[in-house]
Amino acid sequence: MGVTRVLESQLPLLIVMLALGTAAKVFTVATKGEPGGLSRLGPAVLVPERIQGPALLVCAAGELTLAAGLLLTTHPLFRWGTVAFFALSTYVLLELRRRRPDAGCGCFGDVSSAPVGLRSVARTLVLTGMAAVSVWAPVPGWAAAISPSWLLAAGAAVLLLLSPEIEELIDRVRYRAPCEQRRGPAESVTLSRLRSSGTWRAHRGELTSAEPYDTWRELCWRFFAYRNHDGDDVVFAVYLAGRRPAVRMAVVGAQEDSGSLPEYTPVSA
């Protein structure tokens, strides 16, 4: 009996997460979200602009199908499909961090517009594990929901801790304007956040000076430009929202005589 409760305990959470993801994506496509539309939301940023909306709707339809299957049946197609969905989501988030570090995960529409961080990746890993455990649950989701256990509350607490969207929702309650239209923290505060980050500590030794030679703001990012010992520009970007903002770094090589543009990882939309 105890093993059965463990196996079925996370089914309601999986259903709720899938349903919320569906509703948020449909709402975002219908309203076009915040300024910038879908161009900053994964997985839409990985496809051509003309099909970004349909891509989010296809993802939402898949989530709704899985949620309905988990709720009403015990069919392994829906159980294993949910495992595959969250495992694939983890891969997509890692790709976004590598290819588009300025983009949000889009997990819950434009509420998930902050750059993908370790919390978002950890959340999809936890959901993958929950889905894997639930594969062998002997009851459908509705039956598990009417007899919840403390394991359900523990799972919900973990997901809340790993959800940066909570901070975004609090910010939206406090500020009606989107991030790029809000008055950001003082430059000195943002610089302090940069210097306390792991990205700064990893590259500080490469810089000729601890003080930036230029700084500017673009949308939700503040940029700090330095030079390294090879004469290249090293640009750090600090996200202006959240208690632990994302920090990105790009090295722009000096290529005045090459006739070609430098190659670097984009850090801004």
N, C-alpha and C positions, 0 to 999 in steps of 0.2 A: 504493500500500500504506500509506503514511504517513497519508493522508487517511482511509482506512478505519479505521485504529487510533484516530484521533481521534474519529471518529463513534461508534464502538462502545465507547469507553473508559469512559463513565459509565453505561452500562446496568446493570451489576451494582450500583452505588450506588443508582440509582433503585429497583431491585427490593428491595434491603435496606431502604431507608427506607420504602417502601410497606408491606412486610411487618411491620416493627417498629411502624409506626403502627397497622396492623390489630390486631396482638396486644395492644398496650398499651390501645387503646380497648375491646376486648372484655373484657380483664381489669378495667379500671376500672369498666365497667358491671356486671360480674358481682360485684365486691367492694364497689361503691359508693364506692371510693376513700377519701380522707381525710375527716375531719369537714367537713361542708358539702356532701358528695355532688358532684353534677354542676353545682351552681349557679355554680361559678367557672370552668368550662371551656368554651372555644369549640370548635365552634360551638353547643354546647348552650345557652349563655346567650342566644342570639339567638332561641330558640324557646320556646313555653310549657313550663312545668315538667313537665307530664304526658307530653310527648313528647321530653324531653331525652335519656333513655336510648336510645329508638329512633333518634333523630337521629344519635347517635354510632355506633350499630350500622350504620345506612345508610351513613355515611361510611366505616366500616371495611370494609363489603362492597364499596364502590366501589374502595377502595385495593387490596383483595385481588384483585379482578377485573383491575385494571390491572397489578398485579405478575405475575399468572399470564400475562396476555397478552404482557407484555414478555419474560418468561422463555422462553415456548414458541414465540412466533410473531414474524413481522416485519410483521404486519398494521398498516396506517396508523391504523386505528381506535384501537388501544391506544396507539400512539405519540402521536398528536395528542390523544387523551383524557388522557394524562399531562401534556402541556403545558397543556391547559385546566384540569386539576385543580390544578396548582401555581400557575397564574396566578390562579385563583379563590381559592385559599388565601391568596395575597398580599393580595387585595382584602378578604377576611374579616378578616385580621389588622389591616389598617388601620382597618376599621370597629370592631373591638374596641377598638383604642387610642382611638378617638374616642368611642364610645358606652359602653364598659365598661372603663375603664382599670384597674380592679381585677382583671379576669379574665385567666386564662392562656389560651394558645392551644389547649391540649388536643391538640396535635399527637401527643404520645405519652402520652395519658391523663393521670392525675393527676400524673405526673412533670413535666408541662408546666403546672403550676399558677401559676408566677410570672407577674406581669403582662407582657403582651406588650411587648417592647422592640425596639430597632432590629436586634439580632442575629437575632431570630426572623424579622423581616420580610426581612432580607437573606438569610437561609437559604432562604426560599421563592423569592426572586428568583433565587438561584444555582441552585436545583433546577429552576426554570422554564427557565433557560438550558441546563442539562444536558439536560433533556427535549427542548428544541428542537433541540439538536445531534444527539441520538440518533434523531430522526425518520428520518434518511437512513442509519442504520446498516444494512449489508447482511445482518447475522446476528442471530439471536435472542439473548436475554440469556444463556442457558446457554453458548452458544459463546463469547461475549465473556468470560464468567467463567473459562473454562478457559485463557485466554491473556491474563492481565492485563498492563497496562503501567504505567510510572511515572505516567502521567496519572491512572490510577485512584487511586494513592496520594496524588497531589496533591489530587484532588477530595475524598478522604476527610479529609485534613488540614484543608481549608477548611471542610467541614461540621462537623468537631469544634470548630473555633474559633468557629463561629457557633451552637453548640448550648448554650444556658444550662442544659439538662437535665443536662449533665455535672456542673455545680456542685451541682445539686439532689441528684443521686445520691451525690456525695461527702458532702453534708450528711446524707443519710439513713443513710449508713454510720456517720457520727460520732454522729448523734443519732437515736434511735429515735422520739422524739415528733415530730409534725408541727410546722410552723413556728409556728402560733398557740399551741402549748403549750410552746415552748421559751423559755428565758430569753434575751431579746434583748440587743443591745449597749446600753451605757450611754447615757443620754439625751444626754450631751455628745458622744458619738461620733456618734450619729445626727444631731445638730444640725450637726456639722462636715461630715458627708456632704451634708446639705441645702445648706449654704453653698458647697460646692464644685461644686454641680450647675449645669447650664445653665439650668434652670428658675428657680432662685434669682437668678442673675445677670440674667435677663431681666425680673424683676419687683421686684428690690430697690429700685429708685428710686421705686416707687409706695408703699412702706411708710413709716409714720411712725417706726418704731423697728426696730432690727436684732434686738431681743430679743422673743421671743413673749410674749404676755400669758397664754397657756394652752397646755398640752400634755397629750396623753393617748395611750394605746395602745388599739388595737382590732384583734384578730386579728393579722395579720402586718404591720400598719401602725402607725407612730407619727405623730401629727398635731401640727402647730405652728400656732397661730392668731395672726394679726397684724391690724392695721388699716391701711388705706390712707388717703390724703389726702382721700378722699371720705366717710370714715366707714364704709366697708364692711369686712366681715370677709374677710380673705384667709387661706385655710387651705391649708397645704402638707402632703402626706402622703408619708412616706418608707417604702419597703418594707424590712423588717427582715432579709431574707436576700439573700445574694449580695455579691460584692465591689464591684460597681457597681450599687447598688440603684436601682429605679425611683423617680422623684419626680414627684408629681402636684400640681396646684394648682387650687383653685376659689375664686371670688369670690362671697360671699354678701351680697347687697344688703340694707341696712336698710330694711324695709318695714312698720314697726309700724302704720302707718295704712292700709295697702292692704287688709288683711283676707285676703291671699293669701300662700301660702308662696313663698319665693324660689326661683328656678330656677337650678340649678347642675349641673355635671357630677359625678356620684357618684364618689367615690374609694375607697369601702369597700364590702365585701359586706354 
